[in-house]
Amino acid sequence: MPDITRLTPLAVMLLATLREGDMHPYELLRLLRERKDDRLVPLQKGTIYHTVARLERDGLLAEVGVDRDGNRPERTTYTLLEAGRLAVEEWVRAELPQIERSSDFRVALSEAHNLERDEVIALLDQRRALLVASVDEHHAGLADSAERGTPEQFLVELQRQSALLDAELAWQDALHARLADRSLAWGVAEIPEHITSKHRLAKEAHA
């Protein structure tokens, strides 16, 4: 089993993107930027190439060819290995149920489609239990502070966090419902054909 503790969120996103097909690092960078994934992790050319090289050393991806187009530098194309696929899935399984590391959770959520629908529902159920406990804790804290007459100016941050947790719980319940009733398309097999065709054409245009 791959050691997922060594994976950074960027590494996970690179491996997950390679599930869509073999690519060179520049294409990975272009596609992640096109999808606005720089909201989740910094996307710098040098870091992308360094991370790809490390993933190759770790046996999670492999070189499958080198291309040259005119005067452009050579571009090495990489493919995802089975160990890389398993690493993505294990990392998402570890991070999706937690509520402490919000930045890692956001990446796990963005890559949750790499897991089966029913497994995602089960992982989100685990996370919901933690969210409910945190919501209850914040509500109890506010109630206790009100009973003790704590001036409200000292509680504004606690009020904000309580409101954010309430909203997070409501959002997750809505997502859970859409996954459960299958109104939300999920997984590669349910990606609309026109989307996959668009990606294929874009890839060919930048080859």
PALO-684003 format. One record per residue: z, y, x of N, C-alpha, C in turn; residue number from 0; chain. Coordinates in steps of 0.1 Angstrom, whole numbers. Layout:
% PALO-684003
<<Z, Y, X>, <Z, Y, X>, <Z, Y, X>, NUM, A>,
...
This chain:
% PALO-684003
<<0, -12, 8>, <0, 0, 0>, <0, 13, 9>, 0, A>,
<<-9, 22, 6>, <-9, 35, 14>, <4, 42, 14>, 1, A>,
<<7, 49, 25>, <19, 57, 26>, <16, 71, 20>, 2, A>,
<<20, 73, 7>, <17, 85, 0>, <26, 97, 5>, 3, A>,
<<37, 94, 12>, <45, 104, 17>, <38, 113, 27>, 4, A>,
<<28, 108, 33>, <20, 116, 43>, <9, 125, 36>, 5, A>,
<<7, 123, 23>, <-4, 130, 17>, <0, 144, 12>, 6, A>,
<<-8, 154, 16>, <-5, 167, 10>, <-13, 169, -3>, 7, A>,
<<-9, 178, -11>, <-17, 180, -23>, <-32, 182, -21>, 8, A>,
<<-35, 190, -10>, <-50, 191, -7>, <-56, 178, -4>, 9, A>,
<<-49, 169, 4>, <-55, 156, 7>, <-58, 148, -6>, 10, A>,
<<-48, 149, -15>, <-50, 142, -28>, <-62, 147, -35>, 11, A>,
<<-64, 160, -35>, <-75, 165, -43>, <-89, 162, -36>, 12, A>,
<<-89, 161, -23>, <-101, 157, -16>, <-104, 143, -19>, 13, A>,
<<-95, 134, -18>, <-97, 120, -21>, <-101, 118, -35>, 14, A>,
<<-95, 125, -44>, <-98, 124, -58>, <-113, 128, -61>, 15, A>,
<<-117, 139, -55>, <-130, 144, -57>, <-141, 134, -51>, 16, A>,
<<-137, 127, -40>, <-147, 117, -35>, <-148, 105, -44>, 17, A>,
<<-140, 104, -54>, <-142, 93, -64>, <-154, 96, -72>, 18, A>,
<<-159, 108, -72>, <-171, 111, -80>, <-184, 108, -72>, 19, A>,
<<-183, 105, -59>, <-194, 102, -51>, <-192, 106, -37>, 20, A>,
<<-201, 101, -28>, <-200, 105, -14>, <-204, 119, -12>, 21, A>,
<<-196, 126, -3>, <-199, 141, -1>, <-195, 144, 14>, 22, A>,
<<-201, 155, 18>, <-196, 161, 31>, <-186, 172, 29>, 23, A>,
<<-178, 175, 39>, <-167, 185, 37>, <-171, 198, 30>, 24, A>,
<<-183, 203, 34>, <-187, 216, 28>, <-189, 214, 13>, 25, A>,
<<-195, 203, 9>, <-197, 201, -5>, <-184, 199, -12>, 26, A>,
<<-174, 193, -6>, <-161, 192, -12>, <-155, 206, -14>, 27, A>,
<<-156, 214, -4>, <-151, 228, -5>, <-158, 235, -16>, 28, A>,
<<-171, 234, -17>, <-179, 242, -27>, <-175, 237, -41>, 29, A>,
<<-173, 224, -43>, <-170, 219, -56>, <-156, 223, -60>, 30, A>,
<<-146, 222, -51>, <-133, 226, -55>, <-132, 241, -58>, 31, A>,
<<-139, 249, -51>, <-139, 263, -54>, <-146, 266, -67>, 32, A>,
<<-157, 259, -70>, <-164, 260, -83>, <-155, 257, -94>, 33, A>,
<<-146, 248, -92>, <-136, 244, -103>, <-124, 252, -103>, 34, A>,
<<-123, 262, -94>, <-112, 271, -93>, <-99, 264, -89>, 35, A>,
<<-101, 254, -81>, <-89, 246, -76>, <-81, 254, -66>, 36, A>,
<<-86, 265, -61>, <-79, 273, -52>, <-67, 280, -59>, 37, A>,
<<-66, 278, -72>, <-53, 282, -79>, <-42, 273, -76>, 38, A>,
<<-45, 261, -71>, <-35, 250, -69>, <-32, 248, -54>, 39, A>,
<<-42, 249, -46>, <-40, 247, -31>, <-49, 257, -24>, 40, A>,
<<-45, 262, -12>, <-54, 271, -4>, <-66, 263, 0>, 41, A>,
<<-78, 269, -1>, <-90, 262, 3>, <-97, 269, 14>, 42, A>,
<<-94, 265, 26>, <-100, 271, 38>, <-109, 260, 45>, 43, A>,
<<-120, 265, 50>, <-130, 256, 56>, <-123, 247, 67>, 44, A>,
<<-116, 254, 76>, <-110, 247, 87>, <-100, 237, 83>, 45, A>,
<<-92, 240, 73>, <-82, 231, 68>, <-88, 219, 61>, 46, A>,
<<-99, 221, 54>, <-107, 210, 47>, <-111, 200, 58>, 47, A>,
<<-118, 205, 68>, <-123, 196, 79>, <-112, 189, 86>, 48, A>,
<<-101, 196, 89>, <-90, 189, 96>, <-84, 178, 87>, 49, A>,
<<-82, 181, 74>, <-77, 171, 65>, <-86, 159, 63>, 50, A>,
<<-99, 162, 62>, <-108, 150, 61>, <-107, 142, 74>, 51, A>,
<<-106, 148, 85>, <-105, 140, 98>, <-93, 131, 98>, 52, A>,
<<-82, 137, 93>, <-69, 130, 93>, <-70, 118, 83>, 53, A>,
<<-76, 121, 71>, <-77, 110, 61>, <-86, 99, 67>, 54, A>,
<<-96, 102, 75>, <-104, 92, 81>, <-96, 83, 91>, 55, A>,
<<-88, 90, 99>, <-79, 83, 109>, <-70, 74, 101>, 56, A>,
<<-65, 78, 90>, <-55, 70, 82>, <-62, 59, 74>, 57, A>,
<<-75, 58, 75>, <-82, 47, 68>, <-83, 49, 53>, 58, A>,
<<-83, 61, 48>, <-84, 64, 34>, <-99, 68, 30>, 59, A>,
<<-107, 72, 39>, <-121, 75, 37>, <-128, 71, 50>, 60, A>,
<<-142, 71, 49>, <-150, 66, 60>, <-163, 74, 60>, 61, A>,
<<-168, 76, 72>, <-181, 82, 74>, <-192, 72, 70>, 62, A>,
<<-202, 78, 63>, <-213, 69, 58>, <-227, 75, 62>, 63, A>,
<<-227, 86, 69>, <-240, 91, 73>, <-239, 106, 79>, 64, A>,
<<-249, 110, 86>, <-249, 123, 92>, <-263, 129, 88>, 65, A>,
<<-264, 141, 82>, <-276, 147, 78>, <-278, 160, 86>, 66, A>,
<<-290, 164, 88>, <-294, 177, 93>, <-305, 183, 85>, 67, A>,
<<-303, 195, 81>, <-314, 202, 73>, <-318, 215, 80>, 68, A>,
<<-330, 214, 86>, <-335, 225, 94>, <-326, 229, 105>, 69, A>,
<<-322, 242, 106>, <-314, 247, 116>, <-299, 246, 113>, 70, A>,
<<-296, 241, 102>, <-282, 240, 98>, <-275, 229, 107>, 71, A>,
<<-262, 231, 109>, <-254, 221, 117>, <-254, 208, 110>, 72, A>,
<<-252, 197, 117>, <-251, 184, 112>, <-240, 183, 101>, 73, A>,
<<-242, 176, 91>, <-232, 174, 81>, <-229, 159, 79>, 74, A>,
<<-216, 156, 81>, <-212, 142, 80>, <-207, 139, 66>, 75, A>,
<<-213, 129, 60>, <-209, 125, 46>, <-199, 114, 47>, 76, A>,
<<-189, 115, 38>, <-178, 105, 37>, <-178, 98, 24>, 77, A>,
<<-172, 86, 24>, <-170, 79, 12>, <-156, 75, 10>, 78, A>,
<<-151, 73, -2>, <-137, 70, -5>, <-135, 55, -3>, 79, A>,
<<-125, 51, 4>, <-122, 37, 6>, <-112, 33, -5>, 80, A>,
<<-110, 20, -6>, <-101, 15, -17>, <-87, 20, -14>, 81, A>,
<<-83, 20, -1>, <-70, 25, 2>, <-68, 40, -3>, 82, A>,
<<-79, 48, -2>, <-78, 62, -6>, <-77, 63, -21>, 83, A>,
<<-84, 54, -28>, <-83, 54, -43>, <-69, 51, -47>, 84, A>,
<<-63, 40, -41>, <-50, 36, -44>, <-40, 47, -41>, 85, A>,
<<-42, 54, -30>, <-33, 65, -26>, <-32, 76, -36>, 86, A>,
<<-44, 80, -41>, <-44, 90, -52>, <-36, 86, -64>, 87, A>,
<<-38, 74, -68>, <-32, 69, -80>, <-16, 68, -78>, 88, A>,
<<-12, 63, -66>, <2, 63, -64>, <9, 76, -63>, 89, A>,
<<2, 86, -57>, <7, 99, -55>, <9, 106, -69>, 90, A>,
<<-1, 104, -78>, <0, 110, -91>, <11, 103, -99>, 91, A>,
<<12, 90, -97>, <23, 83, -104>, <37, 88, -100>, 92, A>,
<<38, 92, -87>, <51, 97, -82>, <54, 111, -87>, 93, A>,
<<44, 119, -88>, <46, 133, -90>, <45, 137, -105>, 94, A>,
<<37, 130, -113>, <35, 134, -127>, <48, 134, -135>, 95, A>,
<<58, 125, -133>, <70, 125, -142>, <80, 135, -138>, 96, A>,
<<79, 142, -126>, <90, 150, -121>, <89, 165, -126>, 97, A>,
<<100, 172, -126>, <100, 186, -131>, <105, 195, -120>, 98, A>,
<<108, 190, -108>, <114, 199, -98>, <104, 206, -89>, 99, A>,
<<93, 199, -86>, <83, 205, -77>, <71, 209, -85>, 100, A>,
<<71, 221, -90>, <61, 226, -99>, <47, 226, -93>, 101, A>,
<<46, 229, -81>, <33, 230, -74>, <27, 216, -73>, 102, A>,
<<35, 206, -69>, <30, 193, -68>, <27, 187, -82>, 103, A>,
<<35, 190, -92>, <32, 186, -106>, <18, 191, -111>, 104, A>,
<<15, 204, -108>, <3, 209, -112>, <-9, 202, -106>, 105, A>,
<<-8, 198, -94>, <-19, 190, -87>, <-19, 176, -94>, 106, A>,
<<-8, 170, -96>, <-8, 157, -102>, <-14, 157, -116>, 107, A>,
<<-11, 168, -123>, <-16, 169, -137>, <-32, 171, -136>, 108, A>,
<<-36, 179, -126>, <-51, 181, -125>, <-58, 168, -121>, 109, A>,
<<-51, 159, -115>, <-57, 146, -111>, <-52, 134, -120>, 110, A>,
<<-45, 137, -130>, <-40, 126, -139>, <-51, 118, -145>, 111, A>,
<<-63, 124, -147>, <-74, 116, -153>, <-78, 104, -144>, 112, A>,
<<-73, 103, -132>, <-75, 92, -124>, <-67, 79, -128>, 113, A>,
<<-58, 81, -137>, <-50, 70, -143>, <-55, 68, -157>, 114, A>,
<<-52, 56, -161>, <-55, 52, -175>, <-47, 60, -185>, 115, A>,
<<-52, 63, -197>, <-46, 71, -207>, <-32, 66, -210>, 116, A>,
<<-30, 53, -213>, <-17, 48, -217>, <-7, 50, -206>, 117, A>,
<<-11, 49, -193>, <-1, 51, -182>, <3, 65, -181>, 118, A>,
<<-7, 74, -183>, <-3, 89, -183>, <7, 92, -194>, 119, A>,
<<4, 86, -206>, <14, 89, -217>, <28, 84, -213>, 120, A>,
<<29, 72, -207>, <42, 67, -203>, <49, 76, -192>, 121, A>,
<<41, 81, -183>, <46, 89, -172>, <51, 103, -178>, 122, A>,
<<43, 108, -188>, <47, 120, -194>, <60, 118, -203>, 123, A>,
<<61, 106, -208>, <74, 104, -216>, <86, 104, -207>, 124, A>,
<<84, 99, -194>, <95, 100, -185>, <98, 115, -182>, 125, A>,
<<88, 123, -180>, <90, 137, -177>, <96, 144, -189>, 126, A>,
<<93, 140, -201>, <98, 147, -213>, <113, 145, -213>, 127, A>,
<<118, 133, -210>, <133, 131, -210>, <140, 141, -200>, 128, A>,
<<134, 143, -189>, <139, 153, -179>, <139, 167, -185>, 129, A>,
<<127, 170, -191>, <126, 184, -197>, <136, 186, -208>, 130, A>,
<<138, 176, -216>, <148, 178, -227>, <162, 180, -222>, 131, A>,
<<165, 172, -212>, <178, 174, -206>, <180, 188, -200>, 132, A>,
<<170, 193, -193>, <170, 206, -187>, <171, 217, -198>, 133, A>,
<<163, 215, -209>, <163, 225, -220>, <178, 225, -226>, 134, A>,
<<183, 214, -228>, <197, 213, -234>, <207, 220, -225>, 135, A>,
<<205, 218, -212>, <215, 224, -202>, <214, 239, -203>, 136, A>,
<<202, 244, -203>, <200, 259, -203>, <205, 265, -216>, 137, A>,
<<202, 258, -228>, <207, 263, -241>, <223, 263, -241>, 138, A>,
<<229, 252, -235>, <243, 251, -235>, <249, 262, -226>, 139, A>,
<<242, 265, -215>, <247, 276, -206>, <247, 289, -213>, 140, A>,
<<236, 292, -220>, <235, 305, -227>, <246, 306, -238>, 141, A>,
<<248, 295, -245>, <258, 295, -256>, <272, 297, -250>, 142, A>,
<<275, 291, -239>, <288, 292, -232>, <290, 306, -227>, 143, A>,
<<279, 312, -222>, <280, 326, -217>, <283, 336, -228>, 144, A>,
<<276, 333, -240>, <278, 342, -251>, <293, 341, -256>, 145, A>,
<<299, 329, -256>, <312, 327, -261>, <322, 334, -251>, 146, A>,
<<319, 335, -238>, <328, 341, -229>, <325, 356, -228>, 147, A>,
<<316, 361, -235>, <313, 375, -235>, <306, 380, -223>, 148, A>,
<<298, 372, -216>, <291, 376, -204>, <281, 386, -208>, 149, A>,
<<281, 398, -201>, <271, 408, -205>, <256, 403, -203>, 150, A>,
<<248, 406, -213>, <235, 400, -214>, <226, 404, -202>, 151, A>,
<<229, 415, -195>, <221, 419, -184>, <222, 409, -172>, 152, A>,
<<233, 401, -172>, <234, 391, -162>, <227, 378, -166>, 153, A>,
<<222, 377, -177>, <216, 365, -183>, <201, 365, -184>, 154, A>,
<<195, 376, -181>, <180, 377, -184>, <172, 366, -177>, 155, A>,
<<176, 363, -165>, <168, 352, -158>, <170, 339, -164>, 156, A>,
<<183, 336, -168>, <185, 323, -175>, <178, 323, -189>, 157, A>,
<<177, 334, -196>, <170, 335, -208>, <155, 332, -206>, 158, A>,
<<150, 338, -195>, <135, 336, -192>, <133, 321, -189>, 159, A>,
<<141, 315, -181>, <139, 301, -177>, <140, 292, -189>, 160, A>,
<<150, 295, -198>, <151, 287, -211>, <139, 288, -219>, 161, A>,
<<133, 300, -220>, <121, 302, -228>, <109, 295, -222>, 162, A>,
<<108, 295, -209>, <97, 288, -202>, <98, 273, -204>, 163, A>,
<<111, 268, -204>, <113, 253, -206>, <109, 249, -220>, 164, A>,
<<113, 258, -230>, <109, 255, -244>, <94, 255, -245>, 165, A>,
<<87, 264, -239>, <72, 265, -240>, <66, 252, -233>, 166, A>,
<<72, 249, -221>, <67, 237, -214>, <68, 224, -222>, 167, A>,
<<79, 223, -229>, <82, 211, -237>, <72, 211, -249>, 168, A>,
<<70, 222, -255>, <60, 223, -266>, <46, 220, -262>, 169, A>,
<<42, 225, -250>, <29, 222, -245>, <27, 207, -242>, 170, A>,
<<38, 201, -236>, <36, 187, -232>, <36, 178, -244>, 171, A>,
<<43, 182, -255>, <43, 174, -267>, <29, 175, -273>, 172, A>,
<<22, 186, -273>, <9, 188, -278>, <-1, 180, -270>, 173, A>,
<<0, 179, -257>, <-8, 171, -248>, <-6, 156, -251>, 174, A>,
<<6, 152, -253>, <9, 139, -256>, <3, 134, -269>, 175, A>,
<<3, 143, -279>, <-3, 140, -292>, <-18, 138, -290>, 176, A>,
<<-25, 146, -283>, <-39, 145, -281>, <-43, 133, -273>, 177, A>,
<<-35, 129, -263>, <-38, 117, -256>, <-36, 105, -265>, 178, A>,
<<-25, 105, -273>, <-22, 94, -282>, <-32, 92, -293>, 179, A>,
<<-37, 102, -299>, <-46, 101, -310>, <-61, 100, -305>, 180, A>,
<<-62, 101, -291>, <-75, 100, -285>, <-85, 111, -288>, 181, A>,
<<-80, 123, -293>, <-88, 134, -295>, <-92, 141, -282>, 182, A>,
<<-85, 138, -271>, <-88, 143, -258>, <-95, 133, -250>, 183, A>,
<<-108, 136, -247>, <-115, 126, -238>, <-108, 124, -225>, 184, A>,
<<-108, 112, -220>, <-100, 109, -208>, <-107, 99, -199>, 185, A>,
<<-107, 102, -186>, <-113, 93, -176>, <-127, 95, -174>, 186, A>,
<<-132, 90, -163>, <-146, 92, -159>, <-156, 87, -170>, 187, A>,
<<-152, 76, -176>, <-161, 69, -186>, <-163, 78, -198>, 188, A>,
<<-154, 88, -201>, <-155, 97, -212>, <-160, 111, -209>, 189, A>,
<<-164, 113, -197>, <-170, 126, -193>, <-184, 127, -200>, 190, A>,
<<-187, 138, -207>, <-200, 139, -214>, <-211, 138, -204>, 191, A>,
<<-222, 132, -208>, <-233, 129, -199>, <-239, 142, -193>, 192, A>,
<<-239, 153, -201>, <-246, 165, -196>, <-238, 171, -185>, 193, A>,
<<-224, 168, -184>, <-216, 173, -173>, <-219, 166, -161>, 194, A>,
<<-220, 152, -161>, <-222, 145, -150>, <-237, 147, -144>, 195, A>,
<<-246, 150, -153>, <-260, 153, -149>, <-260, 166, -142>, 196, A>,
<<-253, 176, -147>, <-252, 189, -141>, <-247, 188, -127>, 197, A>,
<<-236, 180, -125>, <-230, 178, -112>, <-240, 172, -102>, 198, A>,
<<-247, 162, -107>, <-257, 154, -99>, <-268, 164, -94>, 199, A>,
<<-273, 172, -103>, <-284, 181, -100>, <-279, 192, -90>, 200, A>,
<<-266, 197, -92>, <-261, 206, -82>, <-259, 200, -68>, 201, A>,
<<-255, 188, -68>, <-253, 181, -55>, <-267, 179, -48>, 202, A>,
<<-277, 176, -56>, <-290, 174, -50>, <-296, 188, -45>, 203, A>,
<<-293, 198, -52>, <-297, 212, -48>, <-291, 216, -35>, 204, A>,
<<-279, 212, -32>, <-272, 216, -20>, <-272, 206, -9>, 205, A>,
<<-280, 195, -11>, <-281, 184, -1>, <-288, 190, 12>, 206, A>,
